[in-house]
């Protein structure tokens, strides 16, 4: 039986005709959130924004109006972190077998534990985030948005992980980071223009890449609507430059997480929709 049919709402086609060139999955989950819940509303919010932006990408020579995109809908509602992770992993494992990129719309960052682990070992993991999310547990929970990356590194090691844009952490996270083998690109490197080159160097030779974009990597001036805003951070343009630097690389799956529509002024939603559009256009361009 198809896990996608079992665990998601009825599929939609967002645009285009013919065989789908990309897949979309929504994960409306924020049960472990620790500050401002509400990112469970983001998948449909991003879809609404996506339907109101231009679809032609002259940079890549791609018109998404002519590109079929399979929207699997949202996974079934649950407040159980383990159940969410299980469902996301099962559905992602099916969607990545389709042609083109799979893009997951969160929801909180814990979903990446399910989706990334559905890809084979040796897949590079690029995490853009204000926080390291390397706590062993948070508020008594080991399955948390604040510990998802710790769970991944515990399972697969840190050698295939590169973290971009962190500017806030706990002491235990810094200690774990030093021993884990996880590589980092600081927000200072991104602001100086060195970020895209450093990321490209890290990814050389990888045959499969997963990209996880936590919207709080941005300065709250550019994206106030997130669950855990952190002052400072990179700009919208710098984030887009980092993502566009992945063009031509084998990005199998990506997620956009932690956008909170309840606190957004429209800027975050517009950017999330743009990121979705850029990721699909880059993949369609080959």
C-alpha positions, -999 to 999 in steps of 0.1 A, spaced: 0 0 0 12 35 -8 22 54 24 15 86 6 -21 77 0 -24 63 36 -9 92 55 -18 123 35 -48 143 24 -59 141 -13 -32 152 -37 -34 184 -58 -15 195 -89 -2 230 -82 7 238 -118 15 225 -152 5 194 -173 21 160 -179 43 140 -156 52 158 -123 87 173 -122 87 179 -84 68 167 -53 54 188 -24 45 175 11 31 196 40 38 187 76 14 207 99 31 198 132 44 220 160 37 200 191 73 203 206 75 240 200 89 259 230 81 296 224 56 307 197 35 278 184 17 283 151 41 269 124 16 241 119 -4 266 98 25 273 74 22 246 47 -11 259 35 0 295 41 30 290 18 9 273 -8 -14 304 -8 17 327 -13 31 304 -40 -1 307 -60 4 345 -62 40 349 -74 54 349 -109 64 315 -121 90 323 -148 126 321 -138 149 338 -164 179 328 -143 173 292 -150 152 294 -182 123 277 -165 86 285 -166 69 267 -137 35 274 -153 45 247 -177 60 224 -151 38 198 -134 42 196 -97 27 169 -76 13 181 -43 8 152 -19 -12 174 5 -5 173 42 3 144 64 -23 133 88 -27 155 119 -9 142 150 5 156 182 28 126 187 64 134 176 74 98 170 43 92 149 49 124 129 85 113 123 74 78 112 48 92 87 71 118 73 99 92 68 75 68 51 60 94 27 94 110 19 108 76 11 82 73 -16 83 108 -29 121 109 -35 117 80 -58 97 102 -82 113 124 -108 126 157 -96 131 173 -62 108 167 -31 101 198 -11 86 195 24 68 225 39 68 226 77 59 227 104 87 226 130 122 215 124 118 181 140 103 169 108 138 168 92 146 138 114 120 118 96 126 131 61 164 131 60 167 97 75 145 84 46 174 92 23 204 68 20 235 72 42 261 94 26 235 120 17 249 155 25 227 175 49 228 213 46 211 230 75 205 268 74 194 278 110 200 303 137 203 275 162 223 243 162 195 221 175 220 198 191 206 195 226 204 160 239 169 169 251 147 199 256 120 204 282 124 167 290 119 155 254 146 139 232 124 142 202 122 180 199 128 208 174 158 217 196 174 183 193 166 169 158 201 174 145 216 157 176 194 126 169 206 126 132 243 129 142 239 103 169 226 79 143 248 87 112 276 108 126 283 144 117 307 140 87 280 146 61 264 176 79 272 213 73 254 239 94 250 275 81 241 307 100 240 297 136 242 325 161 227 311 193 235 279 212 237 263 246 270 252 261 262 216 256 256 221 220 290 237 214 307 209 232 289 183 211 296 203 179 334 201 185 334 164 188 307 155 162 325 163 130 298 187 118 312 215 96 299 251 100 296 283 80 290 312 102 266 340 95 297 363 94 310 342 65 277 345 47 276 383 52 312 386 39 302 367 7 323 336 15 293 314 23 283 301 -11 319 292 -20 325 274 13 292 254 8 302 245 -27 335 232 -15 319 210 11 294 195 -13 319 186 -40 317 149 -48 283 143 -31 258 124 -53 228 133 -31 220 164 -11 193 173 14 187 210 22 169 222 53 160 258 56 148 271 90 134 305 84 149 318 116 183 318 100 172 352 87 174 384 108 139 390 122 139 423 104 134 402 72 113 374 87 96 382 120 72 353 117 91 324 132 87 303 163 121 312 179 133 346 165 170 354 172 183 389 166 210 393 140 213 369 111 214 370 74 194 389 48 168 377 24 192 383 -5 220 364 13 198 334 18 187 334 -18 223 335 -29 231 305 -7 202 285 -22 210 296 -58 245 285 -53 231 249 -52 221 251 -89 233 222 -108 239 200 -78 220 168 -70 195 182 -44 171 153 -39 150 168 -11 146 201 8 125 214 35 113 249 46 105 250 83 96 271 113 76 298 94 49 310 118 20 327 99 5 340 132 35 364 135 43 370 99 39 403 82 39 387 48 76 389 42 83 354 55 55 339 35 66 356 3 102 344 8 91 308 16 71 307 -16 100 321 -35 124 295 -20 99 268 -30 97 282 -65 135 286 -68 142 250 -56 118 235 -81 131 257 -110 167 248 -103 159 212 -103 138 215 -135 167 233 -152 190 203 -145 
